[in-house]
């Protein structure tokens, strides 16, 4: 069981990787109540446009403060402000 399964929300500073390459430092809030998980993030440093990153985006990964990594997809957001909501990839939802 991941620590994220034990709390209703996890907040911290982490990193977003695209296809294994660092893209941005972010502040995140993960909500376990979403199925299987979801949340919001705000880009603090790095690439703000997660919908059209400078590298082909085959896989997004959020690395949270304790080093755990979660694949995700940006759901809604604003590239100008760097604020987004995110969800688990549809392959994880289908497997849950």
N, C-alpha and C positions, 0 to 999 in steps of 0.2 A: 504494500500500500504506500503510495507517495504521500508526502506530507500535505500536498495540496488536497488530498482526499479527506483530511482531518479538519479543515477549516472552511468556513463559508466564503472567505475572500483572502487572497494573498496579495500584498502590495510590496513593491520594491523597485529597484533599478536593475536592469538587465541589458541584454543585447539581442539584436535581431540579425540572423544570418540568412542569406539566400544562396542556395546551392553550395553551402559550406563556406561562404565568404562573408566576413563581417560587413554589415550594412549600416547599422545605427545603434546608438546607445539610447535606451528608452526607459521611461517610467511606466510600470504596468500595474494593472489591477486584474487579477484572475478571479472569476466567480465560479465556484464549484457547482452552484445550482444550475448552471447551464449544462446541457447534455452533449457530450461528456465534459466539456469545459468551454469557457469563452471568457471574454473580458474586454478591457480597454487598454490602450497604450498611447503614450505621447512621446514623440521623438525629441530627445534632448540634444543629440549631436549626430551628425551623419546625414544619410539620405532621407529626406522627408517624404518623398513620393513612393509609397509602398505599392501603389497600383501599377506603376511603370518604372521599376528600378533600372539602374544602368546596366545590370547584368540580367540575363534571362532567368526568370524566377520559376524554377521547377519545384522548389520546396522552400518554404519559409520555416525558420526555427526560432523560437523564443527561448533564450537561455536566461533563467531566472537567477536571482542573487545567490542561491545555494548551489548553483551549477547544474541543476536539472534542466533538461531540454524538452520542449514541447513543440511538435509540428503544428502549424496554424495556417489559416488563410485570412487575409484582411477582408472584413465584411463590409463595413461602411467607413467613411473617413473624409478628411480634408487634407490634401497634400500641402496646401499653403500653411496651415497651422500645425500639421504633423500629428493630428489627433485621429485615432482610429478605434473601431471596435473589431474584434477578431473572434474566430471560432475554430474548432477542430476541423481538420480537413474532412471532406465527405467520406473518405475511405475509413477514417476512424469512427465516424458516426455509424456507418453501415456495420462495422465490426462490433460495436458496443451492444 
